[in-house]
Amino acid sequence: MAGDKFLYNNGGVLTEKIANQASAGAGDAGKVVALDSTGRIDSTMMPVGIGADTVSLVASEALSAGNFVNIYNNAGTPNCRKADASTTGKQAHGFVLAAVSNGASGTVYLAGQNTQLSSLTAGDVFLSDTTPGGVVATAPTGSGKTVQRVGVAVSATVADFRPLAPIVLA
């Protein structure tokens, strides 16, 4: 991405320079920063602990943008899969904003707004027991189902991820 250019005083000579696109760390302190294609500062420009709370994990199945995911131990390695309220042990720990192929690494958001949803009604949303990775407006019912409020729908396409502890129904 080509960033805007600016002029700076280089030993008395006005010199054109392109704003930084990504940070190389402390060596870039004090430099002018360009916004990315979404109009935001690239996360590499932020200090550790500032920005989206994410982890990169291998998906053990194909994930679609917007899926809520379960993080689990796969032979000693953390992996992610679609969260699923139809069974125990697959509660939602995060979500993905971009599709991830089976066996590929993807970014899992552990907090924040899931902006890749559709057909939501404002209010509480629960992990779905009929669509793995999805959410519903009404808590699942029935023995063995997991009830987990995963957040609040703030529009038809956005849910603020604020998960509660899951409860397995008797």
Biotite code that builds the C-alpha atoms (Angstrom):
import biotite.structure as struc

atoms = struc.array([
    struc.Atom([0.000, 0.000, 0.000], chain_id="A", res_id=1, res_name="MET", atom_name="CA", element="C"),
    struc.Atom([1.434, 3.382, -0.938], chain_id="A", res_id=2, res_name="ALA", atom_name="CA", element="C"),
    struc.Atom([1.080, 5.913, 1.852], chain_id="A", res_id=3, res_name="GLY", atom_name="CA", element="C"),
    struc.Atom([0.880, 9.678, 1.695], chain_id="A", res_id=4, res_name="ASP", atom_name="CA", element="C"),
    struc.Atom([4.107, 11.544, 1.304], chain_id="A", res_id=5, res_name="LYS", atom_name="CA", element="C"),
    struc.Atom([5.313, 14.440, 3.386], chain_id="A", res_id=6, res_name="PHE", atom_name="CA", element="C"),
    struc.Atom([8.175, 16.922, 3.373], chain_id="A", res_id=7, res_name="LEU", atom_name="CA", element="C"),
    struc.Atom([10.766, 17.041, 6.113], chain_id="A", res_id=8, res_name="TYR", atom_name="CA", element="C"),
    struc.Atom([13.897, 19.062, 6.821], chain_id="A", res_id=9, res_name="ASN", atom_name="CA", element="C"),
    struc.Atom([16.860, 16.847, 5.977], chain_id="A", res_id=10, res_name="ASN", atom_name="CA", element="C"),
    struc.Atom([19.869, 18.958, 7.016], chain_id="A", res_id=11, res_name="GLY", atom_name="CA", element="C"),
    struc.Atom([18.397, 22.124, 5.530], chain_id="A", res_id=12, res_name="GLY", atom_name="CA", element="C"),
    struc.Atom([17.084, 20.408, 2.378], chain_id="A", res_id=13, res_name="VAL", atom_name="CA", element="C"),
    struc.Atom([13.347, 19.792, 2.000], chain_id="A", res_id=14, res_name="LEU", atom_name="CA", element="C"),
    struc.Atom([12.996, 16.093, 1.233], chain_id="A", res_id=15, res_name="THR", atom_name="CA", element="C"),
    struc.Atom([9.942, 14.033, 0.336], chain_id="A", res_id=16, res_name="GLU", atom_name="CA", element="C"),
    struc.Atom([9.329, 10.861, 2.337], chain_id="A", res_id=17, res_name="LYS", atom_name="CA", element="C"),
    struc.Atom([6.595, 8.171, 2.510], chain_id="A", res_id=18, res_name="ILE", atom_name="CA", element="C"),
    struc.Atom([4.929, 7.555, 5.894], chain_id="A", res_id=19, res_name="ALA", atom_name="CA", element="C"),
    struc.Atom([5.739, 4.219, 7.580], chain_id="A", res_id=20, res_name="ASN", atom_name="CA", element="C"),
    struc.Atom([3.467, 1.329, 6.543], chain_id="A", res_id=21, res_name="GLN", atom_name="CA", element="C"),
    struc.Atom([4.498, -1.038, 9.353], chain_id="A", res_id=22, res_name="ALA", atom_name="CA", element="C"),
    struc.Atom([6.749, -0.782, 12.362], chain_id="A", res_id=23, res_name="SER", atom_name="CA", element="C"),
    struc.Atom([10.117, -2.452, 12.796], chain_id="A", res_id=24, res_name="ALA", atom_name="CA", element="C"),
    struc.Atom([9.980, -1.683, 16.508], chain_id="A", res_id=25, res_name="GLY", atom_name="CA", element="C"),
    struc.Atom([11.858, 0.842, 18.641], chain_id="A", res_id=26, res_name="ALA", atom_name="CA", element="C"),
    struc.Atom([13.933, 1.998, 15.664], chain_id="A", res_id=27, res_name="GLY", atom_name="CA", element="C"),
    struc.Atom([10.791, 3.579, 14.202], chain_id="A", res_id=28, res_name="ASP", atom_name="CA", element="C"),
    struc.Atom([10.083, 5.713, 17.274], chain_id="A", res_id=29, res_name="ALA", atom_name="CA", element="C"),
    struc.Atom([8.998, 9.237, 16.343], chain_id="A", res_id=30, res_name="GLY", atom_name="CA", element="C"),
    struc.Atom([8.328, 8.453, 12.685], chain_id="A", res_id=31, res_name="LYS", atom_name="CA", element="C"),
    struc.Atom([5.161, 9.460, 10.813], chain_id="A", res_id=32, res_name="VAL", atom_name="CA", element="C"),
    struc.Atom([2.624, 6.639, 10.489], chain_id="A", res_id=33, res_name="VAL", atom_name="CA", element="C"),
    struc.Atom([0.325, 5.888, 7.521], chain_id="A", res_id=34, res_name="ALA", atom_name="CA", element="C"),
    struc.Atom([-3.136, 4.371, 7.927], chain_id="A", res_id=35, res_name="LEU", atom_name="CA", element="C"),
    struc.Atom([-3.870, 0.996, 6.331], chain_id="A", res_id=36, res_name="ASP", atom_name="CA", element="C"),
    struc.Atom([-6.507, 0.311, 3.659], chain_id="A", res_id=37, res_name="SER", atom_name="CA", element="C"),
    struc.Atom([-9.261, 0.233, 6.320], chain_id="A", res_id=38, res_name="THR", atom_name="CA", element="C"),
    struc.Atom([-8.309, 3.676, 7.636], chain_id="A", res_id=39, res_name="GLY", atom_name="CA", element="C"),
    struc.Atom([-6.686, 2.284, 10.775], chain_id="A", res_id=40, res_name="ARG", atom_name="CA", element="C"),
    struc.Atom([-3.181, 2.210, 12.138], chain_id="A", res_id=41, res_name="ILE", atom_name="CA", element="C"),
    struc.Atom([-1.503, -1.123, 11.392], chain_id="A", res_id=42, res_name="ASP", atom_name="CA", element="C"),
    struc.Atom([-1.350, -3.222, 14.580], chain_id="A", res_id=43, res_name="SER", atom_name="CA", element="C"),
    struc.Atom([2.438, -3.517, 14.201], chain_id="A", res_id=44, res_name="THR", atom_name="CA", element="C"),
    struc.Atom([2.636, 0.197, 15.003], chain_id="A", res_id=45, res_name="MET", atom_name="CA", element="C"),
    struc.Atom([1.128, -0.318, 18.451], chain_id="A", res_id=46, res_name="MET", atom_name="CA", element="C"),
    struc.Atom([3.050, -1.296, 21.596], chain_id="A", res_id=47, res_name="PRO", atom_name="CA", element="C"),
    struc.Atom([2.499, -4.776, 23.032], chain_id="A", res_id=48, res_name="VAL", atom_name="CA", element="C"),
    struc.Atom([-0.822, -4.908, 24.879], chain_id="A", res_id=49, res_name="GLY", atom_name="CA", element="C"),
    struc.Atom([-2.456, -2.180, 22.769], chain_id="A", res_id=50, res_name="ILE", atom_name="CA", element="C"),
    struc.Atom([-4.755, -3.296, 19.982], chain_id="A", res_id=51, res_name="GLY", atom_name="CA", element="C"),
    struc.Atom([-6.909, -6.309, 19.278], chain_id="A", res_id=52, res_name="ALA", atom_name="CA", element="C"),
    struc.Atom([-6.609, -9.240, 21.685], chain_id="A", res_id=53, res_name="ASP", atom_name="CA", element="C"),
    struc.Atom([-5.766, -12.002, 19.196], chain_id="A", res_id=54, res_name="THR", atom_name="CA", element="C"),
    struc.Atom([-3.918, -15.278, 18.811], chain_id="A", res_id=55, res_name="VAL", atom_name="CA", element="C"),
    struc.Atom([-2.869, -17.130, 15.680], chain_id="A", res_id=56, res_name="SER", atom_name="CA", element="C"),
    struc.Atom([-4.091, -20.732, 15.756], chain_id="A", res_id=57, res_name="LEU", atom_name="CA", element="C"),
    struc.Atom([-4.343, -23.668, 13.373], chain_id="A", res_id=58, res_name="VAL", atom_name="CA", element="C"),
    struc.Atom([-7.929, -24.490, 12.394], chain_id="A", res_id=59, res_name="ALA", atom_name="CA", element="C"),
    struc.Atom([-8.853, -28.179, 12.593], chain_id="A", res_id=60, res_name="SER", atom_name="CA", element="C"),
    struc.Atom([-11.765, -27.585, 10.215], chain_id="A", res_id=61, res_name="GLU", atom_name="CA", element="C"),
    struc.Atom([-12.700, -24.936, 7.658], chain_id="A", res_id=62, res_name="ALA", atom_name="CA", element="C"),
    struc.Atom([-13.941, -21.756, 9.342], chain_id="A", res_id=63, res_name="LEU", atom_name="CA", element="C"),
    struc.Atom([-16.078, -19.041, 7.773], chain_id="A", res_id=64, res_name="SER", atom_name="CA", element="C"),
    struc.Atom([-15.732, -15.340, 8.542], chain_id="A", res_id=65, res_name="ALA", atom_name="CA", element="C"),
    struc.Atom([-17.799, -14.619, 11.656], chain_id="A", res_id=66, res_name="GLY", atom_name="CA", element="C"),
    struc.Atom([-17.618, -18.124, 13.144], chain_id="A", res_id=67, res_name="ASN", atom_name="CA", element="C"),
    struc.Atom([-17.336, -18.350, 16.907], chain_id="A", res_id=68, res_name="PHE", atom_name="CA", element="C"),
    struc.Atom([-14.557, -20.771, 17.785], chain_id="A", res_id=69, res_name="VAL", atom_name="CA", element="C"),
    struc.Atom([-13.500, -23.146, 20.523], chain_id="A", res_id=70, res_name="ASN", atom_name="CA", element="C"),
    struc.Atom([-9.813, -23.342, 21.440], chain_id="A", res_id=71, res_name="ILE", atom_name="CA", element="C"),
    struc.Atom([-8.695, -26.830, 22.420], chain_id="A", res_id=72, res_name="TYR", atom_name="CA", element="C"),
    struc.Atom([-5.617, -29.000, 22.940], chain_id="A", res_id=73, res_name="ASN", atom_name="CA", element="C"),
    struc.Atom([-4.847, -31.072, 19.846], chain_id="A", res_id=74, res_name="ASN", atom_name="CA", element="C"),
    struc.Atom([-2.003, -33.467, 20.758], chain_id="A", res_id=75, res_name="ALA", atom_name="CA", element="C"),
    struc.Atom([-0.246, -30.780, 22.797], chain_id="A", res_id=76, res_name="GLY", atom_name="CA", element="C"),
    struc.Atom([-0.856, -27.950, 20.332], chain_id="A", res_id=77, res_name="THR", atom_name="CA", element="C"),
    struc.Atom([-3.596, -25.313, 20.716], chain_id="A", res_id=78, res_name="PRO", atom_name="CA", element="C"),
    struc.Atom([-6.008, -25.464, 17.769], chain_id="A", res_id=79, res_name="ASN", atom_name="CA", element="C"),
    struc.Atom([-9.388, -23.931, 17.024], chain_id="A", res_id=80, res_name="CYS", atom_name="CA", element="C"),
    struc.Atom([-12.639, -25.329, 15.679], chain_id="A", res_id=81, res_name="ARG", atom_name="CA", element="C"),
    struc.Atom([-16.242, -24.147, 15.422], chain_id="A", res_id=82, res_name="LYS", atom_name="CA", element="C"),
    struc.Atom([-17.853, -23.633, 18.819], chain_id="A", res_id=83, res_name="ALA", atom_name="CA", element="C"),
    struc.Atom([-20.941, -25.823, 19.167], chain_id="A", res_id=84, res_name="ASP", atom_name="CA", element="C"),
    struc.Atom([-23.686, -25.800, 21.805], chain_id="A", res_id=85, res_name="ALA", atom_name="CA", element="C"),
    struc.Atom([-25.003, -29.214, 20.731], chain_id="A", res_id=86, res_name="SER", atom_name="CA", element="C"),
    struc.Atom([-22.211, -30.946, 22.650], chain_id="A", res_id=87, res_name="THR", atom_name="CA", element="C"),
    struc.Atom([-20.159, -30.359, 25.780], chain_id="A", res_id=88, res_name="THR", atom_name="CA", element="C"),
    struc.Atom([-16.620, -29.023, 25.662], chain_id="A", res_id=89, res_name="GLY", atom_name="CA", element="C"),
    struc.Atom([-17.009, -26.819, 22.591], chain_id="A", res_id=90, res_name="LYS", atom_name="CA", element="C"),
    struc.Atom([-17.867, -23.477, 24.209], chain_id="A", res_id=91, res_name="GLN", atom_name="CA", element="C"),
    struc.Atom([-16.906, -20.230, 22.447], chain_id="A", res_id=92, res_name="ALA", atom_name="CA", element="C"),
    struc.Atom([-13.520, -18.744, 23.340], chain_id="A", res_id=93, res_name="HIS", atom_name="CA", element="C"),
    struc.Atom([-13.277, -16.312, 20.421], chain_id="A", res_id=94, res_name="GLY", atom_name="CA", element="C"),
    struc.Atom([-14.218, -15.656, 16.806], chain_id="A", res_id=95, res_name="PHE", atom_name="CA", element="C"),
    struc.Atom([-12.661, -15.218, 13.369], chain_id="A", res_id=96, res_name="VAL", atom_name="CA", element="C"),
    struc.Atom([-13.253, -12.268, 11.052], chain_id="A", res_id=97, res_name="LEU", atom_name="CA", element="C"),
    struc.Atom([-11.807, -13.975, 7.963], chain_id="A", res_id=98, res_name="ALA", atom_name="CA", element="C"),
    struc.Atom([-12.254, -17.472, 6.570], chain_id="A", res_id=99, res_name="ALA", atom_name="CA", element="C"),
    struc.Atom([-9.591, -20.010, 7.583], chain_id="A", res_id=100, res_name="VAL", atom_name="CA", element="C"),
    struc.Atom([-8.950, -23.234, 5.669], chain_id="A", res_id=101, res_name="SER", atom_name="CA", element="C"),
    struc.Atom([-8.700, -26.570, 7.442], chain_id="A", res_id=102, res_name="ASN", atom_name="CA", element="C"),
    struc.Atom([-5.087, -26.947, 8.613], chain_id="A", res_id=103, res_name="GLY", atom_name="CA", element="C"),
    struc.Atom([-4.231, -23.287, 8.058], chain_id="A", res_id=104, res_name="ALA", atom_name="CA", element="C"),
    struc.Atom([-3.382, -20.683, 10.683], chain_id="A", res_id=105, res_name="SER", atom_name="CA", element="C"),
    struc.Atom([-5.845, -17.878, 11.294], chain_id="A", res_id=106, res_name="GLY", atom_name="CA", element="C"),
    struc.Atom([-6.355, -14.934, 13.598], chain_id="A", res_id=107, res_name="THR", atom_name="CA", element="C"),
    struc.Atom([-8.716, -15.652, 16.488], chain_id="A", res_id=108, res_name="VAL", atom_name="CA", element="C"),
    struc.Atom([-10.121, -12.605, 18.276], chain_id="A", res_id=109, res_name="TYR", atom_name="CA", element="C"),
    struc.Atom([-10.508, -13.206, 22.002], chain_id="A", res_id=110, res_name="LEU", atom_name="CA", element="C"),
    struc.Atom([-12.494, -10.013, 22.597], chain_id="A", res_id=111, res_name="ALA", atom_name="CA", element="C"),
    struc.Atom([-14.190, -7.246, 20.642], chain_id="A", res_id=112, res_name="GLY", atom_name="CA", element="C"),
    struc.Atom([-16.822, -6.917, 17.974], chain_id="A", res_id=113, res_name="GLN", atom_name="CA", element="C"),
    struc.Atom([-17.609, -9.696, 15.529], chain_id="A", res_id=114, res_name="ASN", atom_name="CA", element="C"),
    struc.Atom([-18.533, -7.677, 12.428], chain_id="A", res_id=115, res_name="THR", atom_name="CA", element="C"),
    struc.Atom([-19.047, -10.634, 10.071], chain_id="A", res_id=116, res_name="GLN", atom_name="CA", element="C"),
    struc.Atom([-22.527, -11.738, 11.149], chain_id="A", res_id=117, res_name="LEU", atom_name="CA", element="C"),
    struc.Atom([-25.980, -11.364, 9.599], chain_id="A", res_id=118, res_name="SER", atom_name="CA", element="C"),
    struc.Atom([-29.665, -11.335, 10.501], chain_id="A", res_id=119, res_name="SER", atom_name="CA", element="C"),
    struc.Atom([-29.148, -10.457, 14.162], chain_id="A", res_id=120, res_name="LEU", atom_name="CA", element="C"),
    struc.Atom([-31.703, -8.761, 16.384], chain_id="A", res_id=121, res_name="THR", atom_name="CA", element="C"),
    struc.Atom([-30.448, -6.346, 19.030], chain_id="A", res_id=122, res_name="ALA", atom_name="CA", element="C"),
    struc.Atom([-30.002, -8.037, 22.398], chain_id="A", res_id=123, res_name="GLY", atom_name="CA", element="C"),
    struc.Atom([-28.346, -11.118, 23.875], chain_id="A", res_id=124, res_name="ASP", atom_name="CA", element="C"),
    struc.Atom([-26.972, -13.787, 21.532], chain_id="A", res_id=125, res_name="VAL", atom_name="CA", element="C"),
    struc.Atom([-26.246, -17.398, 22.469], chain_id="A", res_id=126, res_name="PHE", atom_name="CA", element="C"),
    struc.Atom([-24.033, -20.058, 20.968], chain_id="A", res_id=127, res_name="LEU", atom_name="CA", element="C"),
    struc.Atom([-26.082, -22.066, 18.457], chain_id="A", res_id=128, res_name="SER", atom_name="CA", element="C"),
    struc.Atom([-26.875, -25.747, 18.968], chain_id="A", res_id=129, res_name="ASP", atom_name="CA", element="C"),
    struc.Atom([-27.949, -26.176, 15.336], chain_id="A", res_id=130, res_name="THR", atom_name="CA", element="C"),
    struc.Atom([-25.292, -24.243, 13.387], chain_id="A", res_id=131, res_name="THR", atom_name="CA", element="C"),
    struc.Atom([-21.723, -24.856, 14.603], chain_id="A", res_id=132, res_name="PRO", atom_name="CA", element="C"),
    struc.Atom([-19.889, -21.527, 14.889], chain_id="A", res_id=133, res_name="GLY", atom_name="CA", element="C"),
    struc.Atom([-23.150, -19.567, 14.789], chain_id="A", res_id=134, res_name="GLY", atom_name="CA", element="C"),
    struc.Atom([-25.307, -17.674, 17.231], chain_id="A", res_id=135, res_name="VAL", atom_name="CA", element="C"),
    struc.Atom([-29.011, -17.514, 17.993], chain_id="A", res_id=136, res_name="VAL", atom_name="CA", element="C"),
    struc.Atom([-31.263, -15.106, 19.884], chain_id="A", res_id=137, res_name="ALA", atom_name="CA", element="C"),
    struc.Atom([-32.724, -17.800, 22.155], chain_id="A", res_id=138, res_name="THR", atom_name="CA", element="C"),
    struc.Atom([-30.770, -20.084, 24.467], chain_id="A", res_id=139, res_name="ALA", atom_name="CA", element="C"),
    struc.Atom([-30.684, -23.767, 23.471], chain_id="A", res_id=140, res_name="PRO", atom_name="CA", element="C"),
    struc.Atom([-32.847, -26.218, 25.424], chain_id="A", res_id=141, res_name="THR", atom_name="CA", element="C"),
    struc.Atom([-32.611, -29.952, 25.991], chain_id="A", res_id=142, res_name="GLY", atom_name="CA", element="C"),
    struc.Atom([-30.430, -32.405, 27.835], chain_id="A", res_id=143, res_name="SER", atom_name="CA", element="C"),
    struc.Atom([-26.738, -32.286, 26.956], chain_id="A", res_id=144, res_name="GLY", atom_name="CA", element="C"),
    struc.Atom([-26.964, -28.901, 25.230], chain_id="A", res_id=145, res_name="LYS", atom_name="CA", element="C"),
    struc.Atom([-24.627, -26.103, 26.262], chain_id="A", res_id=146, res_name="THR", atom_name="CA", element="C"),
    struc.Atom([-26.081, -22.700, 27.076], chain_id="A", res_id=147, res_name="VAL", atom_name="CA", element="C"),
    struc.Atom([-23.539, -19.924, 26.615], chain_id="A", res_id=148, res_name="GLN", atom_name="CA", element="C"),
    struc.Atom([-24.378, -16.274, 26.192], chain_id="A", res_id=149, res_name="ARG", atom_name="CA", element="C"),
    struc.Atom([-21.604, -15.087, 23.870], chain_id="A", res_id=150, res_name="VAL", atom_name="CA", element="C"),
    struc.Atom([-22.454, -11.420, 23.714], chain_id="A", res_id=151, res_name="GLY", atom_name="CA", element="C"),
    struc.Atom([-24.826, -8.708, 22.643], chain_id="A", res_id=152, res_name="VAL", atom_name="CA", element="C"),
    struc.Atom([-26.021, -7.974, 19.113], chain_id="A", res_id=153, res_name="ALA", atom_name="CA", element="C"),
    struc.Atom([-25.658, -4.239, 18.566], chain_id="A", res_id=154, res_name="VAL", atom_name="CA", element="C"),
    struc.Atom([-26.858, -4.289, 14.945], chain_id="A", res_id=155, res_name="SER", atom_name="CA", element="C"),
    struc.Atom([-27.980, -6.808, 12.332], chain_id="A", res_id=156, res_name="ALA", atom_name="CA", element="C"),
    struc.Atom([-24.338, -7.603, 11.495], chain_id="A", res_id=157, res_name="THR", atom_name="CA", element="C"),
    struc.Atom([-22.349, -6.934, 14.697], chain_id="A", res_id=158, res_name="VAL", atom_name="CA", element="C"),
    struc.Atom([-22.177, -8.716, 18.063], chain_id="A", res_id=159, res_name="ALA", atom_name="CA", element="C"),
    struc.Atom([-19.998, -7.507, 20.919], chain_id="A", res_id=160, res_name="ASP", atom_name="CA", element="C"),
    struc.Atom([-18.243, -10.671, 22.163], chain_id="A", res_id=161, res_name="PHE", atom_name="CA", element="C"),
    struc.Atom([-18.665, -10.891, 25.944], chain_id="A", res_id=162, res_name="ARG", atom_name="CA", element="C"),
    struc.Atom([-18.940, -14.590, 26.740], chain_id="A", res_id=163, res_name="PRO", atom_name="CA", element="C"),
    struc.Atom([-20.311, -15.979, 29.968], chain_id="A", res_id=164, res_name="LEU", atom_name="CA", element="C"),
    struc.Atom([-19.423, -19.339, 31.485], chain_id="A", res_id=165, res_name="ALA", atom_name="CA", element="C"),
    struc.Atom([-21.183, -22.193, 29.682], chain_id="A", res_id=166, res_name="PRO", atom_name="CA", element="C"),
    struc.Atom([-23.838, -24.287, 31.432], chain_id="A", res_id=167, res_name="ILE", atom_name="CA", element="C"),
    struc.Atom([-24.490, -27.865, 30.282], chain_id="A", res_id=168, res_name="VAL", atom_name="CA", element="C"),
    struc.Atom([-28.178, -28.729, 30.620], chain_id="A", res_id=169, res_name="LEU", atom_name="CA", element="C"),
    struc.Atom([-29.218, -31.896, 32.471], chain_id="A", res_id=170, res_name="ALA", atom_name="CA", element="C"),
])
